Amino acid sequence: MDGSLGFLLLMAIGFVAAVMKNYKDWKNTGTINSIYGAATVLFTIVLLLAGNQYMKHKEFEDNLNAVYEYFSEEDVHSVSLDLTEVETDAGTYKIQVDQGLVMEAKLIKK
């Protein structure tokens, strides 16, 4: 398990604990403790933002691995950050990558 996934797991546990505390307070007193209410909102925001970033990172990582696998027989010198161009020993290619697969690779410069 990598660090960012562990962080998300800890945030999820904290979120569940805060929600359970809110439920217990609501059931016993009819009100929600403001500290636990704020904690629930904070955990929700962090989970949404960090989860979204984690998913984007994993998608980029999968696409980058696909590019290196596709050009495995050639020595890859550089890949653009938006994953649209690859520079290899054979030349520069314009590529299209989607969901971990190289869909198209056109040689644009030798």
FENRA-V198775 format. One record per residue. N is the residue number from 1. SS is DSSP state (h for helix, s for strand, l for the rest). PSI is psi in whole degrees, -180 to 180 (999 if undefined). OMEGA is omega in whole degrees, 0 to 359 (999 if undefined). Layout:
N/SS/PSI/OMEGA
N/SS/PSI/OMEGA
This chain:
1/l/129/179
2/l/170/186
3/h/-40/183
4/h/-34/176
5/h/-38/175
6/h/-40/177
7/h/-44/179
8/h/-39/178
9/h/-43/177
10/h/-40/178
11/h/-38/178
12/h/-40/177
13/h/-43/177
14/h/-40/178
15/h/-47/180
16/h/-41/179
17/h/-42/180
18/h/-41/179
19/h/-42/179
20/h/-39/178
21/h/-41/177
22/h/-43/179
23/h/-44/180
24/h/-45/178
25/h/-43/181
26/h/-41/181
27/h/-40/184
28/h/-42/187
29/h/-15/182
30/l/4/177
31/l/165/178
32/l/132/175
33/l/128/186
34/h/-32/179
35/h/-46/180
36/h/-31/175
37/h/-44/178
38/h/-38/178
39/h/-40/178
40/h/-44/178
41/h/-42/179
42/h/-46/178
43/h/-39/179
44/h/-46/181
45/h/-46/181
46/h/-42/179
47/h/-42/180
48/h/-48/182
49/h/-48/182
50/h/-38/178
51/h/-41/178
52/h/-45/178
53/h/-39/179
54/h/-44/180
55/h/-41/178
56/h/-42/180
57/h/-45/180
58/h/-39/179
59/h/-44/178
60/h/-42/180
61/h/-43/178
62/h/-43/179
63/h/-40/179
64/h/-40/176
65/h/-38/179
66/h/-39/179
67/h/-46/180
68/h/-34/177
69/h/-40/181
70/h/-40/181
71/l/35/185
72/l/-28/181
73/l/-13/179
74/l/155/179
75/l/112/181
76/s/123/179
77/s/-44/181
78/s/154/176
79/s/133/179
80/l/153/183
81/l/-29/178
82/l/7/177
83/l/43/177
84/l/-18/180
85/s/143/178
86/s/132/177
87/s/122/181
88/s/-179/175
89/l/-34/183
90/l/-17/181
91/s/-167/180
92/s/131/181
93/s/142/169
94/s/124/186
95/s/162/173
96/s/120/183
97/s/135/179
98/s/127/176
99/l/46/176
100/l/14/178
101/s/138/174
102/s/112/184
103/s/-34/185
104/s/142/175
105/s/114/180
106/s/132/177
107/s/121/181
108/s/-19/181
109/s/132/177
110/l/999/999
